[in-house]
């Protein structure tokens, strides 16, 4: 399981745009909440899960390492 780092989960992926380490976290858009990679330099990078109706549901999926795409 990824290890938490300031509320985000660090994965061994690098942003192809700027070379910065990517963080797995809960994000949202008009379709709902999702788990995805986030680059601190470039912003949202990818969606790795289905959509959830609430932030709490998505956080639970992230914290238990149990989500679907």
N, C-alpha and C positions, 0 to 999 in steps of 0.2 A: 504494500500500500504506500502511496506517496506520503511524504512527511510534511506536516504543516510548517509554514514559514510566514509569520505575521498574518494568519488567517487565510492564506492561500495555500495551495498544494504545489510543491515544486516537482516538476517532471523533467526528465532528461531529454528535453526538446529545445531546439534553438530556433528563434525567429529567422526565417530566410531573408527578411528585409534588412534587419539591423544587427543580427547576430546575438541578441540578448536572450537569456534563459526565459522560457515561457512558464507561466503559472496556470494551473488548472483551478478554476473558480466558478462560482455561480454568477451568471450574467442574465440580462433580460433584453427583450426587444418587444415589438408589438404582438408577437405570437405567444409570448409567455417567458418563463424562466427556463434556463438551460445550463448545463455544465459545459464549459469550453475552455480553450487555452486563451490566455491573455498575455500580451506583451506590454511590459511597463513603458516601453518607448513608443510603440505603434498603436496600442489599444487592442480591442477584441481581434482574435486571430482565427479561431475556428469553433465550430459547435461540435461537441462530442457526445451529446445525449439527445434523447427525445425532449419535448417541451413539458414543463410542469406548470400547474395552475397557480402555485404559490412558491415564494422564495424558501419557505420552511421545508416543503417537499423536496426541492432541489438540493438544499443543504443536507437534508437527511440522506439522500442518495449519494452525495459526494462524500459525506462523513462515513458512510457504511461501505463505500466503494462498490455500490450496487446500482448501476444505471444501464439503460438500454439506448441504443441508437437505431 
